[in-house]
């Protein structure tokens, strides 16, 4: 009797169990089309992702190509593929990988180079790390921050301007970044201008760093600059973070000898044990305030910092600044740096502290135009 009851209990238990369902480990994923070939312009296009399960994606080189959404669910999903303008001298290729838990498919994206002479100069032995060509309708705030205000003691240099983020002082138009200095009363200051930084957004260690800039006539009182500082600025402070000044113009030395349009400075600043710097002045053989764009380049590696004018068109150009790197304090010149661009008015560098003596603004606002900023790193 007991054995019969046990058999019945086992039968009931057996009948009550649900059959084990197979575990869905993720189905297949496919794209349509299976590859893309695009021209050099910045653009968006759409593809269809079809999957039997939830899926995700990764882009091999997200610096110039992105997808949205980056993932989806079972079924068909319309996915936008966005590419930035290709100004390289060669086609570039990217790979987008789509995957479920048990399936992977890759789509190749090929973007052609320009055939109209717009292609980028790439120095031998380097590849592009990052660039801003300023081709959009507004400043890319994913990369740049506009610092505002008067800073401490005129940004540490008794400068006269108030930096703003107004379009009157900083604008992107006709493929250029335009920084405008104005003589005006604003927030207690006698002038306005703009200062842009990539702190915490775009930073790098070593490279071929270059910008194409059309400088204003500095005359007496304007101080344009293209420079870098350590990306640990907020924790280390200045000068312990280190500073590399690629281009500064408007120094009192050029004012005193009447060579403002040719007189420039490159410099390095560091902080241990006390503030020290190396910043020789240089008088170029031709004007770089001639209404034309000129390139200002810093070649920076673990051994040396060197700076050049128009190196892209004159590969035999000699550096106007060169410094061998030593182990300064906490190695200010062997760590990530960010980029700064600004147009100061007056201050200790030009030696002018009265807005009425800033002759560069006597004829109205002055503009500093930047066609591009590019960072290349060794292959």
BAMARPA-924869 format. One record per residue (C-alpha): residue number from 1; residue in one letter; x, y, z. Coordinates in Angstrom, 2 decimals, m for minus. Each point is the difference from the previous one (the first is absolute). Example, Ala and Ser with C-alpha at 12.3 -4.5 7.8 and 13.67 -1.06 7.14 Angstrom:
2
(rec 1, A, (12.30, m4.50, 7.80));
(rec 2, S, (1.37, 3.44, m0.66));
END
This chain:
379
(rec 1, X, (0.00, 0.00, 0.00));
(rec 2, X, (2.81, 2.37, 0.91));
(rec 3, X, (1.77, m0.76, m3.27));
(rec 4, X, (m3.18, 0.77, m1.96));
(rec 5, X, (m0.42, 3.32, 1.79));
(rec 6, X, (3.63, 0.89, m0.70));
(rec 7, X, (m0.40, m0.85, m3.66));
(rec 8, X, (m3.13, 2.15, m0.26));
(rec 9, X, (1.77, 2.91, 1.74));
(rec 10, X, (2.91, m0.23, m2.41));
(rec 11, X, (m2.38, m0.10, m2.95));
(rec 12, X, (m1.86, 3.10, 1.23));
(rec 13, X, (3.26, 1.84, 0.62));
(rec 14, X, (1.23, m0.99, m3.41));
(rec 15, X, (m3.16, 1.19, m1.72));
(rec 16, X, (0.11, 3.32, 1.91));
(rec 17, X, (3.49, 0.96, m1.20));
(rec 18, X, (0.21, 2.32, m2.96));
(rec 19, X, (2.23, m1.13, m2.82));
(rec 20, X, (3.38, 1.75, m0.07));
(rec 21, X, (0.05, 2.72, m2.66));
(rec 22, X, (3.15, 0.49, m2.03));
(rec 23, X, (2.03, 3.06, 1.14));
(rec 24, X, (0.01, 2.77, m2.57));
(rec 25, X, (3.66, 0.79, m0.36));
(rec 26, X, (m0.60, 2.75, m2.53));
(rec 27, X, (m0.85, m0.35, m3.63));
(rec 28, X, (1.53, 1.21, m3.23));
(rec 29, X, (0.56, 3.65, m0.96));
(rec 30, X, (0.33, 1.38, m3.54));
(rec 31, X, (0.23, 3.42, m1.66));
(rec 32, X, (m1.36, 1.40, m3.23));
(rec 33, X, (2.07, 1.12, m1.78));
(rec 34, X, (2.96, m2.13, 1.05));
(rec 35, X, (2.53, 2.76, m0.74));
(rec 36, X, (0.03, 3.77, m0.63));
(rec 37, X, (2.07, 2.19, m2.29));
(rec 38, X, (m0.43, 3.74, 0.58));
(rec 39, X, (1.52, 3.14, m1.48));
(rec 40, X, (2.22, 2.36, 2.04));
(rec 41, X, (m2.74, 2.34, 1.25));
(rec 42, X, (m1.41, m0.06, 3.54));
(rec 43, X, (m3.28, m1.90, m0.25));
(rec 44, X, (m2.60, m2.35, 1.41));
(rec 45, X, (m1.42, m3.15, m1.55));
(rec 46, X, (m2.21, m2.84, 1.21));
(rec 47, X, (0.31, m3.76, 0.09));
(rec 48, X, (m2.34, m2.76, 1.22));
(rec 49, X, (1.09, m2.38, 2.72));
(rec 50, X, (m1.99, m3.28, 0.21));
(rec 51, X, (0.50, m2.25, 3.02));
(rec 52, X, (m1.64, m2.98, 1.72));
(rec 53, X, (0.88, 1.36, 3.44));
(rec 54, X, (1.21, 3.13, 1.78));
(rec 55, X, (3.14, 1.40, m1.60));
(rec 56, X, (2.74, 2.59, 0.57));
(rec 57, X, (2.69, 1.65, m2.11));
(rec 58, X, (3.51, 1.45, 0.15));
(rec 59, X, (1.92, 2.22, m2.45));
(rec 60, X, (3.71, m0.70, m0.47));
(rec 61, X, (0.90, 3.69, m0.42));
(rec 62, X, (m2.68, 2.18, 1.61));
(rec 63, X, (1.98, 3.21, m0.64));
(rec 64, X, (m1.65, 0.41, m3.42));
(rec 65, X, (m2.86, m2.52, m0.17));
(rec 66, X, (m2.92, m0.70, 2.33));
(rec 67, X, (m3.30, m1.91, 0.04));
(rec 68, X, (m3.34, 0.72, 1.66));
(rec 69, X, (m1.53, m1.83, 1.68));
(rec 70, X, (2.96, m2.09, 1.13));
(rec 71, X, (m2.24, m2.95, 0.84));
(rec 72, X, (m3.47, m1.41, m0.55));
(rec 73, X, (m2.45, m2.85, 0.53));
(rec 74, X, (m1.18, m2.95, m2.03));
(rec 75, X, (m1.32, 0.96, m3.41));
(rec 76, X, (0.95, 2.80, m2.39));
(rec 77, X, (1.60, 3.25, 1.18));
(rec 78, X, (0.76, 3.08, m2.09));
(rec 79, X, (3.52, 1.15, 0.93));
(rec 80, X, (1.58, 3.34, m0.89));
(rec 81, X, (3.68, m0.02, m1.01));
(rec 82, X, (1.73, 3.39, 0.28));
(rec 83, X, (3.45, 0.83, m1.42));
(rec 84, X, (2.05, 3.16, 0.31));
(rec 85, X, (1.63, 1.70, m2.96));
(rec 86, X, (3.06, m1.83, m1.30));
(rec 87, X, (2.76, 2.50, m0.67));
(rec 88, X, (2.74, m2.60, m0.11));
(rec 89, X, (2.06, m0.67, m3.10));
(rec 90, X, (m1.26, m3.57, m0.20));
(rec 91, X, (m3.19, m2.00, 0.41));
(rec 92, X, (m0.71, m1.21, 3.52));
(rec 93, X, (m1.64, m3.24, 1.10));
(rec 94, X, (m1.95, m0.78, 3.16));
(rec 95, X, (m1.67, m3.12, 1.36));
(rec 96, X, (m3.33, m0.09, 1.82));
(rec 97, X, (m0.62, m3.22, 1.93));
(rec 98, X, (m3.54, m1.12, 0.82));
(rec 99, X, (m0.45, m2.88, 2.44));
(rec 100, X, (m2.48, m2.06, 1.97));
(rec 101, X, (1.04, m2.51, 2.66));
(rec 102, X, (0.72, m2.66, m2.61));
(rec 103, X, (0.48, 1.84, m3.29));
(rec 104, X, (2.22, 2.73, m1.42));
(rec 105, X, (0.01, 1.81, m3.32));
(rec 106, X, (2.24, 2.82, m1.20));
(rec 107, X, (m0.74, 2.78, m2.45));
(rec 108, X, (2.79, 1.90, m1.73));
(rec 109, X, (m0.34, 3.76, m0.46));
(rec 110, X, (2.30, 1.54, m2.60));
(rec 111, X, (0.16, 3.77, m0.32));
(rec 112, X, (1.72, 1.41, m3.04));
(rec 113, X, (2.36, 2.94, 0.01));
(rec 114, X, (m0.71, 3.30, m1.71));
(rec 115, X, (0.94, 0.32, m3.67));
(rec 116, X, (m0.26, 3.80, 0.05));
(rec 117, X, (3.28, 0.92, 1.61));
(rec 118, X, (m1.45, 0.33, 3.50));
(rec 119, X, (1.96, m2.96, 1.34));
(rec 120, X, (1.91, 0.34, 3.24));
(rec 121, X, (3.76, 0.17, 0.27));
(rec 122, X, (1.12, m2.95, 2.13));
(rec 123, X, (3.64, 0.06, 1.17));
(rec 124, X, (2.09, m3.05, m0.83));
(rec 125, X, (m0.08, m2.68, 2.67));
(rec 126, X, (m3.16, 1.37, 1.66));
(rec 127, X, (m3.72, m0.72, m0.03));
(rec 128, X, (m2.85, 2.31, 0.95));
(rec 129, X, (m1.01, m0.23, 3.66));
(rec 130, X, (m2.55, 2.84, 0.08));
(rec 131, X, (m0.91, 3.15, m1.89));
(rec 132, X, (m2.58, 2.74, m0.05));
(rec 133, X, (m0.53, 1.40, m3.48));
(rec 134, X, (m2.76, 2.37, 1.22));
(rec 135, X, (m2.29, m1.08, m2.82));
(rec 136, X, (m3.16, m0.01, 2.11));
(rec 137, X, (m2.46, 2.77, 0.71));
(rec 138, X, (1.15, 0.48, 3.58));
(rec 139, X, (2.79, m0.80, 2.43));
(rec 140, X, (0.25, m3.69, 0.91));
(rec 141, X, (m0.48, 0.06, 3.77));
(rec 142, X, (0.89, m3.69, 0.22));
(rec 143, X, (3.54, 1.20, m0.66));
(rec 144, X, (0.18, 3.64, 1.09));
(rec 145, X, (m0.93, 2.01, 3.08));
(rec 146, X, (m0.19, 3.80, m0.05));
(rec 147, X, (1.55, 1.36, 3.17));
(rec 148, X, (m1.73, 3.17, 1.14));
(rec 149, X, (0.76, 2.85, 2.35));
(rec 150, X, (3.04, 2.03, 0.95));
(rec 151, X, (1.90, m2.76, 1.76));
(rec 152, X, (2.21, 0.68, 3.00));
(rec 153, X, (2.00, 3.22, m0.47));
(rec 154, X, (m0.93, 0.15, m3.67));
(rec 155, X, (0.66, m3.71, m0.58));
(rec 156, X, (3.24, 0.32, 1.92));
(rec 157, X, (1.40, 2.57, m2.42));
(rec 158, X, (m1.93, 3.22, 0.73));
(rec 159, X, (m1.88, m0.42, m3.30));
(rec 160, X, (m2.73, 2.54, m0.75));
(rec 161, X, (m2.67, m2.12, m1.68));
(rec 162, X, (m3.04, m1.88, 1.27));
(rec 163, X, (m0.24, m3.37, m1.74));
(rec 164, X, (m3.52, m0.88, m1.16));
(rec 165, X, (m1.77, m2.76, m1.93));
(rec 166, X, (m2.10, 2.51, m1.97));
(rec 167, X, (m0.05, m0.27, m3.80));
(rec 168, X, (1.39, 3.54, m0.03));
(rec 169, X, (3.24, m1.47, 1.38));
(rec 170, X, (0.04, m3.64, m1.15));
(rec 171, X, (m1.67, m1.38, m3.10));
(rec 172, X, (0.33, m2.73, m2.62));
(rec 173, X, (m0.67, 1.22, m3.52));
(rec 174, X, (1.13, m0.85, m3.52));
(rec 175, X, (2.03, m2.95, 1.27));
(rec 176, X, (1.99, 2.09, 2.48));
(rec 177, X, (0.07, 0.60, 3.72));
(rec 178, X, (m0.04, 3.77, 0.54));
(rec 179, X, (1.11, 1.59, 3.28));
(rec 180, X, (m0.77, 3.72, 0.11));
(rec 181, X, (1.48, 2.56, 2.38));
(rec 182, X, (m2.10, 3.11, 0.61));
(rec 183, X, (0.60, 3.27, 1.79));
(rec 184, X, (m3.13, 0.36, 2.12));
(rec 185, X, (m1.12, 0.34, 3.61));
(rec 186, X, (m1.20, m3.40, 1.17));
(rec 187, X, (m0.38, m1.38, 3.52));
(rec 188, X, (2.49, 2.52, 1.34));
(rec 189, X, (2.59, m0.67, m2.72));
(rec 190, X, (1.03, 2.32, m2.82));
(rec 191, X, (0.18, m2.69, m2.70));
(rec 192, X, (m1.46, m3.41, m0.89));
(rec 193, X, (1.37, m3.04, m1.81));
(rec 194, X, (m0.05, m3.82, 0.23));
(rec 195, X, (2.10, m2.84, 1.36));
(rec 196, X, (m0.65, m3.65, m0.97));
(rec 197, X, (1.37, m3.12, 1.65));
(rec 198, X, (m0.29, m3.78, m0.52));
(rec 199, X, (0.72, m0.85, 3.66));
(rec 200, X, (m1.42, m3.41, 0.87));
(rec 201, X, (m1.44, m0.40, m3.50));
(rec 202, X, (2.89, m0.28, m2.46));
(rec 203, X, (3.41, m0.81, 1.44));
(rec 204, X, (3.03, m1.99, m1.07));
(rec 205, X, (3.62, m0.82, 0.77));
(rec 206, X, (2.51, 0.94, m2.72));
(rec 207, X, (m0.69, 0.76, m3.62));
(rec 208, X, (0.18, 2.33, m2.98));
(rec 209, X, (m2.34, 2.79, 1.11));
(rec 210, X, (m0.87, 2.64, m2.57));
(rec 211, X, (m2.47, 2.81, m0.67));
(rec 212, X, (m0.63, 2.18, m3.04));
(rec 213, X, (m0.56, 3.54, 1.25));
(rec 214, X, (m0.62, 3.39, m1.58));
(rec 215, X, (1.30, 2.43, 2.58));
(rec 216, X, (m1.28, 3.53, 0.52));
(rec 217, X, (2.34, 2.96, m0.02));
(rec 218, X, (1.15, m0.04, 3.60));
(rec 219, X, (1.40, 3.54, m0.32));
(rec 220, X, (0.17, 1.10, 3.63));
(rec 221, X, (m2.06, m2.00, 2.45));
(rec 222, X, (m1.38, m3.22, m1.55));
(rec 223, X, (1.34, m3.34, 1.20));
(rec 224, X, (m1.10, m3.05, m2.04));
(rec 225, X, (1.04, m3.43, 1.25));
(rec 226, X, (m0.12, m3.68, m0.96));
(rec 227, X, (1.25, m2.18, 2.84));
(rec 228, X, (m0.32, m3.11, 2.19));
(rec 229, X, (m0.08, m0.88, 3.68));
(rec 230, X, (0.00, m3.23, 2.00));
(rec 231, X, (m3.42, m1.62, 0.20));
(rec 232, X, (0.56, m0.38, 3.76));
(rec 233, X, (m0.30, 3.78, 0.34));
(rec 234, X, (m2.92, m0.20, 2.45));
(rec 235, X, (1.87, m2.29, 2.39));
(rec 236, X, (3.55, 1.29, m0.47));
(rec 237, X, (m0.62, 3.68, m0.67));
(rec 238, X, (2.29, 2.27, m1.95));
(rec 239, X, (2.95, m0.18, m0.61));
(rec 240, X, (0.29, m3.54, 1.35));
(rec 241, X, (m2.27, m1.25, m2.78));
(rec 242, X, (2.51, 1.26, m2.57));
(rec 243, X, (m0.60, 2.35, m2.93));
(rec 244, X, (1.13, m0.05, m3.64));
(rec 245, X, (m0.55, 3.27, m1.87));
(rec 246, X, (0.08, m0.79, m3.71));
(rec 247, X, (m0.73, 3.55, m1.15));
(rec 248, X, (m0.18, 3.34, 1.76));
(rec 249, X, (0.18, 3.38, m1.71));
(rec 250, X, (m0.28, 3.57, 1.22));
(rec 251, X, (2.92, 0.00, 2.43));
(rec 252, X, (1.40, 3.34, 1.09));
(rec 253, X, (3.32, m0.95, m1.63));
(rec 254, X, (m1.60, 0.15, m3.45));
(rec 255, X, (m1.80, 3.23, 0.87));
(rec 256, X, (3.21, 1.63, 1.16));
(rec 257, X, (1.97, m0.86, m3.13));
(rec 258, X, (m2.88, 0.40, m2.49));
(rec 259, X, (m0.06, m3.63, m1.13));
(rec 260, X, (m3.45, m0.96, 1.33));
(rec 261, X, (m0.99, m1.88, m3.17));
(rec 262, X, (3.09, m2.26, 0.09));
(rec 263, X, (0.80, m0.18, 3.71));
(rec 264, X, (m1.31, m3.09, 1.80));
(rec 265, X, (0.63, m2.25, 2.94));
(rec 266, X, (m0.11, m3.68, 0.80));
(rec 267, X, (0.44, m1.07, 3.60));
(rec 268, X, (m0.15, m2.76, 2.59));
(rec 269, X, (m0.95, 0.54, 3.65));
(rec 270, X, (0.35, m2.44, 2.87));
(rec 271, X, (m0.32, 0.11, 3.75));
(rec 272, X, (2.36, m2.08, 2.09));
(rec 273, X, (1.48, 1.14, 2.29));
(rec 274, X, (m1.06, 3.51, m1.07));
(rec 275, X, (m1.45, 1.52, m3.15));
(rec 276, X, (2.59, m0.15, m2.76));
(rec 277, X, (m0.25, 0.49, m3.73));
(rec 278, X, (1.89, 0.10, m3.26));
(rec 279, X, (m1.44, 2.44, m2.53));
(rec 280, X, (2.37, 1.60, m2.49));
(rec 281, X, (m1.39, 2.54, m2.44));
(rec 282, X, (0.33, m0.41, m3.75));
(rec 283, X, (m0.21, 2.37, m2.96));
(rec 284, X, (m1.32, m1.77, m3.10));
(rec 285, X, (1.30, 0.86, m3.48));
(rec 286, X, (m3.50, 0.98, m1.21));
(rec 287, X, (m3.21, 1.35, 1.47));
(rec 288, X, (m2.51, m2.47, 1.43));
(rec 289, X, (m2.55, 2.80, 0.40));
(rec 290, X, (m0.39, 0.48, m3.75));
(rec 291, X, (m3.67, m0.93, m0.27));
(rec 292, X, (0.85, m3.58, m1.00));
(rec 293, X, (m0.26, m3.28, 1.86));
(rec 294, X, (3.23, m1.40, 1.42));
(rec 295, X, (0.58, m3.31, 1.79));
(rec 296, X, (1.56, m0.13, 3.43));
(rec 297, X, (1.22, m3.45, 0.96));
(rec 298, X, (1.37, m1.67, 3.10));
(rec 299, X, (1.80, m3.34, m0.33));
(rec 300, X, (0.05, m1.50, 3.47));
(rec 301, X, (1.42, m3.33, 1.09));
(rec 302, X, (1.62, m1.48, 3.09));
(rec 303, X, (3.30, 1.74, m0.75));
(rec 304, X, (m0.76, 3.41, m1.48));
(rec 305, X, (m2.46, 2.80, m0.69));
(rec 306, X, (0.51, 1.87, m3.29));
(rec 307, X, (m2.15, 2.61, m1.80));
(rec 308, X, (m0.21, 1.07, m3.64));
(rec 309, X, (m1.70, 2.50, m2.32));
(rec 310, X, (m1.53, m1.27, m3.26));
(rec 311, X, (1.63, m3.41, 0.29));
(rec 312, X, (m2.70, m1.54, m2.21));
(rec 313, X, (1.05, 2.10, m3.00));
(rec 314, X, (3.67, 0.39, 0.94));
(rec 315, X, (1.29, m3.37, 1.24));
(rec 316, X, (3.49, 1.47, 0.40));
(rec 317, X, (m1.14, 2.64, 2.47));
(rec 318, X, (2.18, 0.35, 3.08));
(rec 319, X, (m1.65, 0.00, 3.43));
(rec 320, X, (m0.56, 3.37, 1.65));
(rec 321, X, (m0.03, m1.78, 3.36));
(rec 322, X, (1.70, m3.17, 1.16));
(rec 323, X, (0.46, m1.40, 3.48));
(rec 324, X, (1.30, m3.34, 1.15));
(rec 325, X, (m2.24, m1.53, 2.66));
(rec 326, X, (1.53, m0.79, 3.34));
(rec 327, X, (m1.64, m1.57, 3.03));
(rec 328, X, (m1.61, 3.18, 1.29));
(rec 329, X, (m1.69, m0.69, 3.33));
(rec 330, X, (m2.85, m2.38, m0.75));
(rec 331, X, (0.78, m0.17, m3.72));
(rec 332, X, (m2.23, 2.86, m1.17));
(rec 333, X, (0.84, m0.74, m3.63));
(rec 334, X, (m0.55, m3.75, 0.05));
(rec 335, X, (m3.74, m0.18, 0.58));
(rec 336, X, (m3.34, 0.83, m1.64));
(rec 337, X, (m0.49, 3.59, m1.15));
(rec 338, X, (m3.07, 1.92, m1.17));
(rec 339, X, (m0.23, 2.87, m2.50));
(rec 340, X, (m0.76, 3.69, 0.53));
(rec 341, X, (m0.76, 2.81, m2.47));
(rec 342, X, (m0.55, 3.60, 1.05));
(rec 343, X, (0.37, 3.63, m0.97));
(rec 344, X, (0.93, 2.13, 3.01));
(rec 345, X, (m0.07, 3.79, 0.20));
(rec 346, X, (2.78, 1.81, 1.84));
(rec 347, X, (1.73, m1.32, 3.09));
(rec 348, X, (3.53, m0.72, 1.11));
(rec 349, X, (1.10, m1.75, m3.21));
(rec 350, X, (m0.48, 3.05, m2.26));
(rec 351, X, (0.66, 2.29, 2.96));
(rec 352, X, (m3.21, 2.00, m0.58));
(rec 353, X, (m2.52, 0.46, 2.82));
(rec 354, X, (m2.13, 2.83, m1.38));
(rec 355, X, (m2.66, m0.78, m2.62));
(rec 356, X, (0.56, 3.40, m1.59));
(rec 357, X, (3.55, m1.06, m0.83));
(rec 358, X, (m1.14, m3.15, m1.81));
(rec 359, X, (0.44, 1.39, m3.50));
(rec 360, X, (m0.98, m3.32, m1.64));
(rec 361, X, (m3.66, 0.72, 0.81));
(rec 362, X, (m0.05, 3.62, m1.13));
(rec 363, X, (m1.59, m1.00, m3.31));
(rec 364, X, (m2.61, m2.29, 1.56));
(rec 365, X, (m0.12, m3.69, 0.99));
(rec 366, X, (2.90, m2.30, m0.89));
(rec 367, X, (m0.40, m3.63, m1.07));
(rec 368, X, (2.17, m3.06, 0.43));
(rec 369, X, (m1.14, m2.72, m2.45));
(rec 370, X, (0.83, m3.67, 0.40));
(rec 371, X, (m0.51, m2.23, m3.05));
(rec 372, X, (0.81, m3.23, 1.84));
(rec 373, X, (1.73, m1.54, 3.00));
(rec 374, X, (1.51, m3.48, m0.53));
(rec 375, X, (1.85, m2.50, 2.11));
(rec 376, X, (1.99, m2.79, m1.63));
(rec 377, X, (1.77, m2.79, 1.83));
(rec 378, X, (2.69, m2.41, m1.11));
(rec 379, X, (m1.18, m3.15, m1.75));
END
